[in-house]
Amino acid sequence: MNLGTRRVFRLSFNISLALVAGYSMALSFPFMAPLFAFMLAAQPKPPPGVKGLIGLPLAVALCLGIGILITPLLSHYPFVGLLLVLLGLFLANYLTLNMGKGPVGALLTMGLTMITMVGQLGHSLAVLLIQELMIAIAIAIVCQWIVYPFFPEPDEPAPSRRHQSLWSRAGSLRALRSLYFPLTCLA
């Protein structure tokens, strides 16, 4: 089986197994497990180890917990809270566009927008959502462990990416441009 076919099968079986696991565990948000399975399996690399099973949900909790911390600021000091959300969105877009850290940027964006909005409805609902997302990440990693041995990657070294500077003017402008729509909504 050629490499492209293996990758497609691995991705589709990961998503299918995560969907079945999410619904069979009766999660409150079962559709999140296949979403995270897609985010993890779309990259052509082996699944994270046991350290990743523990560390990745903790990193998710940290990124999403930022939304819980900003929620009281939005309630009592809305201008300061919105400025912090915009600054965080700039950082998330910068990480995604320039540093190549798409999943981290997506999780940070979710924490700043979705968790903050749900936190306005109720603190316990936001905590429940974060717990469900952590469980969905763990399900996605376990599904990747199950499927990967059937469709492994070849043992070729990955091509190295060229090193980008931490701060570039063009990258900053792209990340700033992505804030145009949220800023127009505030006006």
C-alpha positions as a Markdown table, in Angstrom:
| # | Residue | x | y | z |
|---|---|---|---|---|
| 1 | Met | 0.0 | 0.0 | 0.0 |
| 2 | Asn | 1.4 | 3.4 | -0.9 |
| 3 | Leu | 2.1 | 6.2 | 1.5 |
| 4 | Gly | -0.9 | 8.4 | 0.6 |
| 5 | Thr | -3.3 | 5.5 | 1.0 |
| 6 | Arg | -1.9 | 4.6 | 4.4 |
| 7 | Arg | -2.3 | 8.1 | 5.6 |
| 8 | Val | -5.9 | 8.4 | 4.4 |
| 9 | Phe | -6.8 | 5.1 | 6.0 |
| 10 | Arg | -5.0 | 6.0 | 9.2 |
| 11 | Leu | -6.8 | 9.4 | 9.4 |
| 12 | Ser | -10.3 | 7.9 | 8.6 |
| 13 | Phe | -10.0 | 5.0 | 11.0 |
| 14 | Asn | -8.7 | 7.4 | 13.8 |
| 15 | Ile | -11.7 | 9.7 | 13.3 |
| 16 | Ser | -14.2 | 6.8 | 13.1 |
| 17 | Leu | -12.8 | 5.1 | 16.2 |
| 18 | Ala | -12.8 | 8.4 | 18.1 |
| 19 | Leu | -16.4 | 9.0 | 17.1 |
| 20 | Val | -17.5 | 5.6 | 18.3 |
| 21 | Ala | -15.6 | 6.0 | 21.5 |
| 22 | Gly | -17.0 | 9.5 | 22.2 |
| 23 | Tyr | -20.6 | 8.4 | 21.7 |
| 24 | Ser | -20.2 | 5.0 | 23.5 |
| 25 | Met | -18.7 | 6.8 | 26.6 |
| 26 | Ala | -21.8 | 9.1 | 26.6 |
| 27 | Leu | -19.7 | 12.3 | 26.7 |
| 28 | Ser | -21.6 | 15.6 | 26.8 |
| 29 | Phe | -19.8 | 16.7 | 23.7 |
| 30 | Pro | -18.9 | 13.5 | 21.8 |
| 31 | Phe | -18.2 | 15.3 | 18.5 |
| 32 | Met | -15.0 | 16.8 | 20.0 |
| 33 | Ala | -13.2 | 13.5 | 20.1 |
| 34 | Pro | -13.1 | 13.0 | 16.3 |
| 35 | Leu | -12.2 | 16.7 | 15.9 |
| 36 | Phe | -9.1 | 16.2 | 18.1 |
| 37 | Ala | -8.4 | 12.9 | 16.4 |
| 38 | Phe | -8.3 | 14.7 | 13.1 |
| 39 | Met | -6.0 | 17.4 | 14.5 |
| 40 | Leu | -3.6 | 14.8 | 15.8 |
| 41 | Ala | -3.7 | 12.3 | 13.0 |
| 42 | Ala | -3.5 | 14.8 | 10.1 |
| 43 | Gln | 0.2 | 15.3 | 10.8 |
| 44 | Pro | 2.4 | 12.5 | 9.3 |
| 45 | Lys | 4.1 | 11.4 | 12.6 |
| 46 | Pro | 3.8 | 8.7 | 15.1 |
| 47 | Pro | 1.3 | 9.1 | 18.0 |
| 48 | Pro | 2.5 | 10.7 | 21.2 |
| 49 | Gly | 3.7 | 8.4 | 24.0 |
| 50 | Val | 2.5 | 8.1 | 27.5 |
| 51 | Lys | 4.1 | 11.4 | 28.4 |
| 52 | Gly | 2.0 | 12.9 | 25.6 |
| 53 | Leu | -1.2 | 11.3 | 27.0 |
| 54 | Ile | -0.6 | 13.1 | 30.2 |
| 55 | Gly | 1.0 | 16.3 | 29.0 |
| 56 | Leu | -1.3 | 17.1 | 26.1 |
| 57 | Pro | -4.5 | 17.2 | 28.1 |
| 58 | Leu | -2.7 | 19.3 | 30.7 |
| 59 | Ala | -1.6 | 21.7 | 28.0 |
| 60 | Val | -5.2 | 21.8 | 26.8 |
| 61 | Ala | -6.4 | 22.6 | 30.3 |
| 62 | Leu | -3.8 | 25.4 | 30.5 |
| 63 | Cys | -4.8 | 26.9 | 27.1 |
| 64 | Leu | -8.5 | 26.6 | 27.8 |
| 65 | Gly | -8.2 | 27.7 | 31.5 |
| 66 | Ile | -7.1 | 31.2 | 30.3 |
| 67 | Gly | -10.8 | 31.7 | 29.2 |
| 68 | Ile | -11.9 | 31.0 | 32.8 |
| 69 | Leu | -9.5 | 33.6 | 34.1 |
| 70 | Ile | -10.6 | 36.2 | 31.7 |
| 71 | Thr | -14.3 | 35.7 | 32.4 |
| 72 | Pro | -14.5 | 37.8 | 35.6 |
| 73 | Leu | -12.6 | 40.6 | 33.8 |
| 74 | Leu | -15.2 | 40.6 | 31.0 |
| 75 | Ser | -18.0 | 40.8 | 33.6 |
| 76 | His | -16.5 | 43.6 | 35.7 |
| 77 | Tyr | -14.1 | 45.4 | 33.4 |
| 78 | Pro | -15.3 | 44.7 | 29.8 |
| 79 | Phe | -12.9 | 47.0 | 28.0 |
| 80 | Val | -9.8 | 45.5 | 29.7 |
| 81 | Gly | -11.2 | 42.0 | 29.2 |
| 82 | Leu | -11.8 | 42.6 | 25.5 |
| 83 | Leu | -8.3 | 44.1 | 25.1 |
| 84 | Leu | -6.8 | 41.0 | 26.7 |
| 85 | Val | -8.9 | 38.7 | 24.4 |
| 86 | Leu | -7.7 | 40.7 | 21.4 |
| 87 | Leu | -4.1 | 40.4 | 22.6 |
| 88 | Gly | -4.5 | 36.7 | 23.1 |
| 89 | Leu | -6.0 | 36.3 | 19.6 |
| 90 | Phe | -3.1 | 38.1 | 18.2 |
| 91 | Leu | -0.7 | 35.7 | 20.0 |
| 92 | Ala | -2.8 | 32.7 | 18.8 |
| 93 | Asn | -2.8 | 33.9 | 15.2 |
| 94 | Tyr | 0.9 | 34.6 | 15.4 |
| 95 | Leu | 1.6 | 31.1 | 16.7 |
| 96 | Thr | -0.5 | 29.6 | 13.9 |
| 97 | Leu | 0.6 | 31.7 | 11.0 |
| 98 | Asn | 4.3 | 32.2 | 11.7 |
| 99 | Met | 5.5 | 29.5 | 14.1 |
| 100 | Gly | 3.7 | 26.6 | 12.5 |
| 101 | Lys | 1.9 | 25.7 | 15.7 |
| 102 | Gly | -1.6 | 25.3 | 14.4 |
| 103 | Pro | -3.1 | 23.1 | 17.1 |
| 104 | Val | -1.7 | 25.3 | 19.9 |
| 105 | Gly | -3.1 | 28.4 | 18.2 |
| 106 | Ala | -6.5 | 26.7 | 17.7 |
| 107 | Leu | -6.7 | 25.7 | 21.4 |
| 108 | Leu | -5.7 | 29.1 | 22.5 |
| 109 | Thr | -8.3 | 30.6 | 20.3 |
| 110 | Met | -10.9 | 28.2 | 21.7 |
| 111 | Gly | -9.9 | 29.1 | 25.3 |
| 112 | Leu | -10.1 | 32.8 | 24.6 |
| 113 | Thr | -13.4 | 32.8 | 22.8 |
| 114 | Met | -15.5 | 29.7 | 23.5 |
| 115 | Ile | -14.6 | 29.2 | 27.1 |
| 116 | Thr | -14.9 | 32.9 | 27.9 |
| 117 | Met | -18.3 | 33.0 | 26.3 |
| 118 | Val | -19.5 | 29.8 | 28.1 |
| 119 | Gly | -18.0 | 31.2 | 31.4 |
| 120 | Gln | -20.3 | 34.1 | 31.1 |
| 121 | Leu | -23.2 | 31.7 | 31.2 |
| 122 | Gly | -21.9 | 29.8 | 34.2 |
| 123 | His | -18.5 | 28.8 | 35.7 |
| 124 | Ser | -19.5 | 25.2 | 36.2 |
| 125 | Leu | -20.5 | 24.9 | 32.5 |
| 126 | Ala | -17.1 | 26.2 | 31.4 |
| 127 | Val | -15.3 | 23.8 | 33.8 |
| 128 | Leu | -17.4 | 20.9 | 32.4 |
| 129 | Leu | -16.5 | 21.9 | 28.8 |
| 130 | Ile | -12.8 | 21.9 | 29.7 |
| 131 | Gln | -13.1 | 18.5 | 31.3 |
| 132 | Glu | -14.9 | 17.1 | 28.3 |
| 133 | Leu | -12.3 | 18.5 | 25.9 |
| 134 | Met | -9.5 | 16.9 | 28.0 |
| 135 | Ile | -11.3 | 13.5 | 27.8 |
| 136 | Ala | -11.7 | 14.0 | 24.1 |
| 137 | Ile | -8.0 | 14.6 | 23.7 |
| 138 | Ala | -7.2 | 11.5 | 25.7 |
| 139 | Ile | -9.6 | 9.5 | 23.5 |
| 140 | Ala | -8.0 | 10.8 | 20.3 |
| 141 | Ile | -4.5 | 9.8 | 21.5 |
| 142 | Val | -5.6 | 6.3 | 22.5 |
| 143 | Cys | -7.4 | 5.9 | 19.1 |
| 144 | Gln | -4.2 | 7.0 | 17.4 |
| 145 | Trp | -2.2 | 4.4 | 19.4 |
| 146 | Ile | -4.7 | 1.7 | 18.3 |
| 147 | Val | -4.7 | 2.6 | 14.6 |
| 148 | Tyr | -1.1 | 3.6 | 14.0 |
| 149 | Pro | 0.4 | 0.1 | 14.0 |
| 150 | Phe | -1.8 | -0.9 | 11.2 |
| 151 | Phe | -0.8 | 2.0 | 8.9 |
| 152 | Pro | 2.6 | 3.2 | 10.1 |
| 153 | Glu | 4.8 | 5.9 | 8.5 |
| 154 | Pro | 8.0 | 4.9 | 6.7 |
| 155 | Asp | 11.2 | 5.3 | 8.7 |
| 156 | Glu | 12.4 | 8.2 | 6.5 |
| 157 | Pro | 13.6 | 11.3 | 8.3 |
| 158 | Ala | 11.2 | 14.2 | 7.9 |
| 159 | Pro | 12.5 | 17.2 | 5.9 |
| 160 | Ser | 13.8 | 19.9 | 8.2 |
| 161 | Arg | 12.0 | 23.2 | 8.2 |
| 162 | Arg | 13.9 | 26.3 | 7.8 |
| 163 | His | 14.4 | 28.3 | 10.9 |
| 164 | Gln | 12.3 | 31.4 | 11.2 |
| 165 | Ser | 13.1 | 34.3 | 13.5 |
| 166 | Leu | 10.8 | 34.6 | 16.5 |
| 167 | Trp | 9.6 | 38.1 | 15.5 |
| 168 | Ser | 9.3 | 39.2 | 11.9 |
| 169 | Arg | 7.6 | 42.2 | 10.5 |
| 170 | Ala | 5.6 | 40.4 | 7.8 |
| 171 | Gly | 4.5 | 37.7 | 10.2 |
| 172 | Ser | 3.3 | 40.3 | 12.7 |
| 173 | Leu | 1.3 | 42.1 | 10.0 |
| 174 | Arg | -0.4 | 38.9 | 9.0 |
| 175 | Ala | -1.4 | 38.2 | 12.6 |
| 176 | Leu | -2.5 | 41.7 | 13.1 |
| 177 | Arg | -4.6 | 41.6 | 9.9 |
| 178 | Ser | -6.4 | 38.6 | 11.2 |
| 179 | Leu | -7.8 | 40.8 | 14.0 |
| 180 | Tyr | -9.6 | 43.0 | 11.6 |
| 181 | Phe | -13.0 | 41.3 | 11.9 |
| 182 | Pro | -13.1 | 41.2 | 15.7 |
| 183 | Leu | -12.1 | 44.9 | 15.8 |
| 184 | Thr | -14.8 | 45.9 | 13.4 |
| 185 | Cys | -17.4 | 44.0 | 15.5 |
| 186 | Leu | -16.4 | 46.1 | 18.5 |
| 187 | Ala | -16.8 | 49.4 | 16.7 |
